[in-house]
Amino acid sequence: MIHTVTVTVTDAAAALRAGATTSVALTEAAIAAADRQDAEIGTYLHRLDDYALERAAEADAELARGVDRGPLHGIPFGVKDIIAMAEGPTTAQSLVLDPAWGAGRDAPVVARLKAAGAVITGKTSTMEFACGMPDDTKPFPVPRNPWNPDTWPGGSSSGTGSGVAAGMFLAGLGTDTAGSIRIPAAFCGVSGLMPTFGRVPKSGCVPLGYSLDHIGPLARSARDCAAVLEVLAGLDTSDPDCVDAPFSAPAFDGDLSGLRVGVVREGHFPDHADPALAGAFDAAVAVLAEQGATVVEVTLPYWHEMITADMVTMGCEALAYHRNDLAGRWGDYYAATRAMLVTGAMASGADYVQAQRVRRVAQDALARLFETVDVIAAPTAAVGAPTFDSITTPGGGVDVSELFSLIFTPYWDSVGNPVLAVPMGFTADGMPLSLQLAGPAFGEAAILRAGDAFQQSTDWHLRVPRPAGVAAA
């Protein structure tokens, strides 16, 4: 069942400054939403209710004194549990991670959120080490989709996506190595931004793919994601890949005149695509054109090669991190995590080097394509959220190859460009469908402007699932 919500980070920030609400009220509402739903959908690994209420009271007191830390001041916020935070343990949803990892320290992104006055409500669930799949064989919650708890919320930033959709916080942090921000954004019907590789420091985050990992926001709207990126972006020398590239949000006037949008269809409409996908995508492209964009058809260079390169690179780099633990604690890992990690052992050093060479070639070719367009539009996935039954075989394994043939995210991790996923409609079963908007390296302003213009003309991003037991208004 679908109904509409109007509370975004942007709306809440305005209401706080107008005296129409308080941070404590926003945080209490977030806690109440978790009380109602978390037992069913498994958004949190660690709730920090008391801590959050204390921070909310401090935010209200500061705002009352005229101390304004910016648009995240007083906003309830979730943090994926592979990112270190001093107040809570970091488990990576695994029995394997040393409990002392990250203890008592904040990752740079968490420190920046705190400095901006965000109210962190807890650590959100994930797939094990951001690379496993749903599994109930370990003592952790199985994340579920608030639109239908029989379906997967996407991964690996599962709890962040479900928590935004269910109103447990207004924004949250996710990570993306093969789509782990954009997949839960797509399946949970929210907006998610994977920034350019290196724009946001990734130190203090349990690594999956050293040359692929991104940290970024999930929130209700593109404009919300822009507000979070302003806080997260910028140099931190603890991450050798981080660059001095702060971000300022563009003007969100809804006018896309002069913007060139390249539309990708090849490889994105397989035989098993949901019947609603083509119509939803065509309608979304039409909205961009109505806002003034010039639309042309394009083809992504090295499409299949970059998907393969992402898988090879992630497998090798993940194995480099996990090799010793995998050898000594095989049974403590989830089965799907083991299956993914051992792919790294199947690749040779030459395979890994060749993947990096092809990535550079594709980056150069894509940069040339972006000389002709400003934004590239494509579906995020060919389907709505799959049921657990459909992605888990009777033997308990997961057919990851078949699942990822219907998800169009890994290409962009290989090349490192920024991508925004925004809701664009629903399947006949009422599950969200999603639009990807990609830009050139450090081209977040263009994709966020396009995403915001789309959301000014549509309300897909304001649709939320009605919690079980709550009557229609």
ABEGO torsion letter per residue (X at the ends): XBBBBABBAAAAAAAAAAGABBAAAAAAAAAAAAAAAAAAAGABABBBAAAAAAAAAAAAAAAAAGBBAEAABGBBBBBBAABBBAABBBAGGBAABBAABGBGBBBAAAAAAAAAGBBBAEBBBBBBGGABBBBAABBBBBBBBAABAABBAEOABAAAAAAAAAGABABBBBBBAAGAAAAAAAAAGBBBBBBBBGABBABGBBBABAAABBBBBBBABAAAAAAAAAAABEBBAABAABBBBBBBBBBBAGBABGBBBBBBABGABBAABBAAAAAAAAAAAAAAAAAGBBBBBBBBBGAAAAAAAAAAAAAAAAAAAAAAAAAAAAAABBAAAAAAAAAAAABBAAAAAAAAAAAAAAAAAAAAAAAABABBBBBABABBBBBAAAABBAAGBBBAAAAAAABAAAAAAAAGBBBBBBBAEBBAAGBBBBBBBBBBBGAAAAAAAAAAAAAAABAAAABBBBBBGBBBX
